[in-house]
């Protein structure tokens, strides 16, 4: 079996390679997942060379054959699975996304609001090139999309590949696992379908990528989420409750995705980011430059250098959402979910081995397993949403969820409408649609500011300007 990582010079590659090596040795979490070739594709030969040095230094026993290429068609040909983890514009593109928005008092986070939309504008054309290559050279392959903003990129790629491209995020299932653990149950049970009646974990989660809510969780048939929300000690184990605020969690009566911090506390998040010496993008740009330069000079130490850099990235993730006392590092329980690569490998394992699993994935609104209409009736058929799914050898089967209503429905429909404008703008090169997308986002309070931000992206990022130079 051939697995391709598009964005193969990126930081997640060693984590995937380690798991695949364990699987080939018959150990680890995925003993039945046998990959013969791991092909790393990237537009940068330099990044590929560094990542090859990292893998050589880490020297995972029984790792699959590692190949690498800067040729997209060569990479995709014969693939069974493709992990799409591309970062168009690199860390510097993210810095521009952040700083242009912040200069106008608007959130510049890379997946939420205008920063995420700038990222999507420059990413959709290469993502579509990848989708077309898969269609032409590996039509039976599954594309598992890591690339942010995941909901937007997945929806764009589905216009070419349909249901064989699935978006993933580790945040929703990580939340479910942390809640399960806080209730004293085994978080591994979250993915298990069926089992003994007293040992089952059932949950209801709905929304969009980085915009969803856990509304119910039962153990052995008994609803437990209200009790957890009422319990101060239990909520202390839930990062989302600590960052967004216990009082608001209790007002909602459900647990929001961690990225809703930027919606519920937008004023505070922008103020915190502006108060920092560096944005997240600037931190990563500096860290990545140092890592790649050091690894080039000392390839024999590339593995150690990667471990150190990766640990620092994990510890400082979304630091602006945490109190200063917790800025230096995250609790172990907050990062124990396994990350994006675990979700991708869970999905890959279920499809390739037939070992059914339950997951939360970015899928089509019209793809419900029961075939009885749209999952969220207020959205379009082609809308990509984030809901629980059963995955097996037959594919991905989105499950029904309880009705979405009230302010949560309003937020979802508004943001999805903006996302659809982003896709249409990027595919057509229409600046007017791009302006509408930015101006309509709920975190942008002025159409004039939206136009100024868009002009800033066009002026300062050639890859965004290129998308809108076709008309």
N, C-alpha and C positions, 0 to 999 in steps of 0.2 A: 504494500500500500504506500502511496506517495502523498505526503503532506507538504504543501507549499505555504511558507509564511511570506506574504507580501508586506514589505517593511522589515525584511530579514536582518537589517542592521540595527534593529531596535533593542531596547532593554529587556523585553519579555522573552527573547529567544532562549537564553540558557535555562529558564524555568521550564519551558516546554521540552527542551532537549533532555533535561534530567528525568522528567516523568516518562518520556518515551524510552529512555535507557532502562529505567526500572521495569517498565512493562515488558521489554524484550528479555529481561532477566527473570521474569515471572514473579517480580516483587512489586511493592508499592501499591498505589490505589487503583491502577488500571492494568492488571496482569493480562487481560485479554486483548489489549489494544496494541497490535503489532504493526509498526510502521517501518518499512524497509528503507525508505529514502526521505530525508528531511531536506527540502530544497529552500534555500534562503534567496529571496528575490528582493532587490533594492535598487533604487536609481543611483545610489552612491557606492562605488567600488571601495572607497576608503572605509565606510561603515561596515561593509561586508567583511573586509579584511580584518578589522578589529574584532568583529564578533566571531570570526573563525578562530582568531588567536585566543579569545576568551574560552571558547569551547575546547580548544586544544589544551589549554592550561588546566581547565576543570577536569578534563579527561574522564567523562562519565563512562564506566564500563558498559559494554554491550550497547552503546548508543547506535542509532541507525546511521547509515551512510549519509554524510553531510555533503550536499552540493550547494553551489552558490552561483548566481548569475545576475547581470544587469539587463538581461533580455527577457521581456515579459512573456513573449510567446514560448520561448524555450522553457521558462519556468512552469508555465501553466500546462503545457502539453503532457497528457497522461496523468494528471493529478486526480486524486480521489477526494481530497479535501483541500480547501484553501482558507487559511486564516488571513483576513484582510486587516492589517494593522499599519496602514500607511500614515505618515505625517507629512503632508505636503507643506512645504515652507519651513519645516523644521522648527526648532525652538524659537528662532528669531521671528518667524511668522506669528507665533503665539505672543511674543512680546509686543509686536505691533498691534495685534488684536486687543490686547489689554490696555496699552497706553493710549491709543486713539480714543477708546471709549472713556477711560478714566479722565482724560483731558476735558471731556464734556460732562463729567459728573455722572457717567453711566457705567454700570457694571461691565467689566471686561473679561469675565470668566469664559474659559474656552468652549464650554458646551451650553451655557445658559445665556440667552439674549444675544445682543449684537456681536459679542466676541465669538460666540459659537457660530453665528451666521456668516461672519467673515471667513472663519475656518471652513465652513461648508462650501462657500462660493468657490474657493480655490481647490477644494478637494473633490467636488463632484465630477469634474471632467476626467481626472485620472481614475477615479473609482469606476466611471462608466467605461473607460478603456479596459480596465481589468474585467469588468462584467462581460464586455464583448469578446475578449480573449477567451474567457471561460466558456461562453456560449459556443464559440467556434472550435475550440481545441479540447475541451473537457466538459461536454454538455451534461454528463451524469454526475459531475462533481458537486459537492456541497460547499457553498461559500459561507463561512462563519465570520461575520463582520464585527471586528473590534473598533474600527475606525470611527472616531468621534467627529461631529455629533452623531451618535450611532443611529438614532431613529431616522434622521434626515438622510444619511448616506444609505442606509438599508432601503428606505423607500425609493430612492433614486435607482439603486441597483436592481430592485425588483421589477422595474419597467423593462429590463432586459432578461433577467433570470427567473422572475416569478418567485414561487415559494422555495426555491432551492438556495436562496440567500436568506440567512437568519441573523438578526442582530443580537448581540449579547452585552450584558453588563453584570458585574459581580455585586453591585450594590443591593438590588432587591432581594436576591436569594440570601445574601449575607445578612440582611436585616432579619429575614425569617429564621435563619439559623441562630442568630444571637438571641432572638426572643425565645426560641425553643430552649436554648441552653439556660437562659435566665429563669425559665420555668422548671428547670431541673430535669429536662428530658434530653435525650441524645440528639444533637443537631444533625447527625448523619441520617436520621429517620425522615428528615424533610424531603429527601429525594426519592424515598421508597414508596412504591404504589402498593396499597393493600397491606397485608401483614395481619398480625393478631389484633383483634378488635380494641384491646386496651393499649395498644402500642402505636396507633396511627396518629400521624400529624396531618391536619388539614388546614388550609389557609385560603384567604381571599385577598388578592392583590390586583390593582388595576391602575392604569395610567399610560403615560408615554415614557420614553427613555429619559431618565433624570427628572421625572415628574409623576410620581405615583404614590399610592398609599396602601399600607397593610391594614385591612379593615376587620379581619377576623382571623383567629388562630385557635384551633381546638386540639386537645390531646385526648385520645381515646373517646372521641365523641363529645367531650365537654369543652365548651367555649371558655378560653382562659385569658383572652386579650383584655377585657375590662378589668379583671382582677390585677393584671400586671400594671395597667395604667394607673390604678389606684394605689399601687405599692411603691413608695419612695425608694426602698432598697433595691427592688427589682429594676426600676427605671434607671437607677444609677449604672446598671450594666449595659444600657442601650445608648450608644453614642448619639443617635439622632435626638433622643430626649434631652441629653445634656447640652447639645449645641443649639437646638431650636427652643428649648425651654419647657419645663414640666407643666407649667400652667397652661401653655398653649396646646400641648399634647392632650391634656385633660379636657380642654375646651373642644378640641376636634373629636376626641373619642376614638382616635386611630393613630397609627404611627406613620408619619410621612417619610418618603425617601430623603436621604441626607441632603440632596441638592435643593430641596424645598427651603433650606436655610436661606438661599439667595432670594426667594420670593417672599417669605414671611418676615425676613429681617434684611431687606434690601438696603435700606438706609444705613444700618449698622455694618453690613458687609462691605459696602463701598467705603465707608469711613475707615474701617479697619485696614482694608487693602491700601488706601491712600496714606495711612499712617505708617505703613511698613516701608523700610528702606528700599526693598526690592519686591517686585511682583513675583508670583509663582513662575511665570515664564522666564523672567530674568534670572531667578535662582537656577532653574533647569538649564538655561542656556549656558550659564557660567559653569555649572557642574558638568554638563555634557562635554563642553569644550575641554575642560581639564581632564576628564576621563579619557576621551579619545586621544588627546595628545599624549597622555601618560602611557596609555596602552600601546600606542604606536612606538614609543621609545623603549618600552619594556614589555614586549609581547610575552615573555616568560612569566610575567606577573599579572597578565591581563585578567585572569580569573579572580585573583584577590582584589584587584582594583574594581572589578565589576561588583563583587559582593559588597564592598564598602559603599560604593555609589548607590547601589540598589537599596541598601538598608537605610541610607539617609533619605532617599526619595520617599520610601514608605513611611518613615517616621514623621515627615513634614507635610504629608498629603492633607490638603484643605485646612492648613494651619489657621487661616483666618476665621474659621468657624468655631475654634476652640478658645477657651479662656487662656490667658497668658501662662497660667500655671501648668497647662498641658501642651503648650506649644512645642516644647523640646522633644516630645515624642508621644506616640499614641499608645494606649493600653494594648496589651497583647490580645485581649478579647475583641478589640475593635478591628484588628487586622487578621483575624484567624479564619476568615471566610475562604481564603485560597486564591483570590484575585481572578482577573479575567481569564487567565489561562486555565484555571480549574473549570470554569463554566464551559469554555470551549472544548476541553477534553471530555467533560461529562457528556456534552452533546455528541461529540464525535464517537465516543464509546457506545452510546445508546444506539446510534444509527448503524454503526459498523458491526456491532456484536449482537444487537437485538435485545440487550439487557435494558428493559424499560426503566425510565427515570422520569421524575417530575422536576421541572425547571421553570424559571420565569424568563421569557424570551421576547424579543421584538419581532412581531409577526403581523400578518395581514388581518385587518378587521373583518374580512369576509371568510377567513379560513377556519372558523370554529369547527371542532371535531364533529359536532352533531349536525352540521350543515343547515341549521335552522335560522339563518339570517345573521345580521351583523352583531358583533359582540358589543360594540358601543354604537347604538343605532343613530346617534346624532353625527357621527363621522362618516366620511366617504368609504366606499368599499376598499379602495386601495390604500387607505390610511394604515400606517404601521403603528401598532400599539404595543404595550408591554403587559403581558398577562401570563398566568400559569399555563404550562403546556405539559403534555405527556409526549415523550420522545421514545421511539422504538425503531425497529428495522424498517418499518413502513414510512417513517418520516416524523414530522413534527405536527402535533395535534393540539391546537389551542383549545383551552377549556372555557366554558361559560363562567362568568363572574356575576356577582350581585349588581343590580342597577347602579349606575353612576349618576349622581344628581347634585343639585345645589351648587355652591361656589366651586366645588371641585370639578364638576362637569363644565362650568363656565370657563375655568382656567384651562382645562384640557382642550376644549374646542377652540379657544382663542389661540393657544400656542400651536395647536396642530394646523390651524389656518395659516399662521405665519410660516410654519415649516413648509407647507405646500407652496407658498409664494417663493420661498428660498429655492426649492427644487426647480420650479418653473423659471425663475430668474436666471439660475445658473445654466440651465439647459438651453435657454433662448438667448442669453446675453443681454437681457432687458434690464436697464438700470432703473426704470420706473417701478418694475415689480420688486426689485431689490430694495428700493426706498420704502415701498409699501410694507414689505416684510419687516424691516427694522422699525418703522414708525408704528406698526400695529402691535408690537410686542408689549405685554403689560408692564415691563420694567423700563420702558421708554416713555417719558412724559411729555414729549414735544416732537411734532413732526419736523420742525426746523432742526432740532438737535439730531434727529435721525438722519436727515439729509447731510448735515455737517459731518457726522460720524462716517457715513457712507463715502463722502468725498475724501475724508481722511484715509480710509482704507484704499481707495482708488489711487490716491497720491503717493501713499507710503508703501504699498505692497504690490509690486509688479505682477505677481501671480493673480491677485484679485483684479487688477486693471485689465489683464489679458482676457479674462473671462468676459468682460463687458466691453471689449474693443471690437467685437464681431458685428456690431450694428452701428 
